[in-house]
Amino acid sequence: MSTHHAIIHGAPQPRLAELHSHLGASVAPSILWSIAHDQGMKLPTKDFWEFEKMVVIKEPFREGQGVRRLDEKYYKLCELIQSSPTPLFNAVRGVIGGAYRANNIVVHELRFNPAKRNRAGERDLDYIIISVINGMERAVLEFPAVSAGVIIEFDRNFNYQLNTTLYEKACKYQGRGIIGIDIAGPQNNAFHIEEYVDLLVDAKRRGFGVTIHTGEEGGRMDEMNTVVEKICPQRIGHGILAARDKKLMAKMVERGIALELCPTSNLNIGIFANWAELRKTYRALYDAGVVLTVNTDGPEMHNTNLNRELQLLQENGVFTAPEIEQIVANAFQVTFVKSNEPNIP
Ligand SMILES: [Zn+2]
């Protein structure tokens, strides 16, 4: 099975919008390597290729392979390398420019958690956020075809107070590049989505885009139901568990809540054992009329890119070429990057 032909034949490549990409998983190993060295960081290896194996899930997905996650300590290493103002500027600039050059990504939303980038309070949150915004501005200046925005992530492992501090920062920098709010991080019994309903409804009222990682794994339908019922975000990260629940899908269609699907990430993490399982779920969502978008979750860590994700979906019979075109168009419709910016169709 060839993965080398483009979906739409002939140049130029289709214009794409990436809506779900974590900064920590989006920086090329070569850039991580040089910014680590710029700071004189002591890395776990002096060999670049060994380093690359630590920060990238290198082998393509094969059925029956089981779960393939990046070792938690190496994911933290990726974040740590980028956790100062100058490296963040360079990382963001490289991610947005690189995605445009390689994949014609002209609408780019990047998400990150500033409080995971300040070396446990050593660096000031405002400097961290401004560095990311400046890196984005520089990329857009270098590649004027691109529009971009930054989503601030809350974390399920943070307490309410720390997440609220992040919200205050998001509000402070709204209109200067911060376009949305997300909740990320693995399920955690101390975390209750109900506590965040008022805050996220307020975020929508202020004009933020709201997206929440939910319904990804672990059968937590209760949380996804609460998200749809009480918060009604414009988008949900993954949300694939909804495929089991016709009522929930109908509610999402009625409320126009879009899903951010990330196929290779789902396979790597072991949410689906194979393409057949993935196909069944994605088709159920599509056939129910849920607005779908396709994203990478972090192309470098998952060793993929947005064009490749779209190709894989087509090659594995998940979506037809016209369906893929519709899904690509959906992303331009549901992006949080404001439609009054000149590059949004
Ligand atoms: Zn994600």
Residues whose N, C-alpha, C, O or C-beta is under 5 A from the ligand:
A	BS01	ZN	D297
